[in-house]
């Protein structure tokens, strides 16, 4: 059980270097590559229970605010795209209605149609061409 004692990293590195020298191979003990302490704290959730959370509370709230803003922007853009599509469909329908009504109006106001409709009231189309009366040397000129 005496082998299970805690040895700090510095002492472990020194012992490893001494062993390497004794064996004739001079090798520097390289520390093992570990995840950074902050990453480990985030993964365990330790950062929420320590001073870290209290010291960086403003930053944490700012990041949460930005995340909420990002999500709300996504919903806003989605709603805006839906509104644009709906308005474009409505515009297309109104344009089709306008063209249809304009064609009907042109058809109904053709000269031949008007003559047929006005015959029942007694109005007739003139056979003689219209004459223009001009006044010579008047005040208007």
PyMOL commands that set and color helices and strands:
alter all, ss='L'
color gray80, all
select helices_A, chain A and resi 9-22+37-44+46-48+51-55+57-108+111-121
alter helices_A, ss='H'
color red, helices_A
deselect
rebuild
show_as cartoon
